């Protein structure tokens, strides 16, 4: 079994934006498709710029005091 794949959000966004620009028609199908592409482009852009969740570093407990 292969490991998890990572998405190339930058490339996906470019292709979605290109598709949007190819749909220049003034018909209902072109307009509704562009609206759907707008939502997809926004979702991909958010995913592209999302920061990974920060992990919590646990420090070792404080050392016991040394006898004088």
C-alpha positions, 0 to 999 in steps of 0.5 A: 500500500502506498503512503498518503499523496499530497495535493498540489493546490497551486497547480490545481488552482492554475487549471481551475482559473484557466477553465474559468477563462475558457468559459466566456459565453454569456449563456446560463451554462457558462455562467453557472459553471463559472460560479461553481468554479469560483467556489472551487478556486476559493476552496483550493486557495484556502487549502493552499495557504492553510498552515499545518497544525502546530504540534505541542512540544513536551519538555522533560520535567524539571530536574530534582534539586541537587544536594549541596 
